[in-house]
């Protein structure tokens, strides 16, 4: 199993506001570089996505994959795992939200493996770029929606 990469950022918003942006998968192309489209296939009784298909174009990696989501009790965590992918053969991740002095600390954990040969070091670097880009986009999107408290 591949190693996991993680990083965090503080967002000036409430946990509910950040989680609302995270759960709004169809709008990921608005703030997450490389995500071209997201189609929610199934949702739970609360309307949160249970399965969704992503189309990505992240430079050398283009893929279409389907993820399954698990929303943690208390609204502070979401996990996902790969159901199927064309290039991606493993993808697990999570967002975990905790209260911070100036907002919400968002910790993003990610493990990715692809079918094309790639050195472990390059995979970790790619994961780091994905995480940092997503966290920056999530922070900007959330703060713009809530008025950047």
C-alpha positions, 0 to 999 in steps of 0.5 A: 500500500502506498504512503499517505501524504497530508497537509493542513490550512486554516480557513476563516469560516465555520466547520459547517461552511467549510463542509458545505463547500467540500460537499458541493462536488459539482462546483469543484471545477470552479475552485479545484485545478485539474477537475474538469467535471463532477457528476454525483451518481448517488446521494444519501438522505441528507443530500450529501454525495455517496458516489461521484464520477470525476473527470480530471486533466492535471497535465500529464495525467488525464483520468475519469474515476468514480469515488465512494464517500463516507460522511463522518458523524458530527460533520467534521470528516469526510473520507473517500475511496476509489471505486473505479478508474481508468488511470488511477488504481488507488485513491483514498483520502479525507478532509478532517475539520477541527476548530482553530483560533482563527477559524477551521483547520482543514487537514487533507490526507491523500493516497494515490497510485496510478497504472502508469509507472512512476517512482514513489518520490514522484507520486508523493510530490504529485500528491503534495501538489494535489493537496496544496492546490486543493487546500488553497482553492478550498480556502479561497472558495470558502472565504469568498462565499462567507465574506472572508471573516 
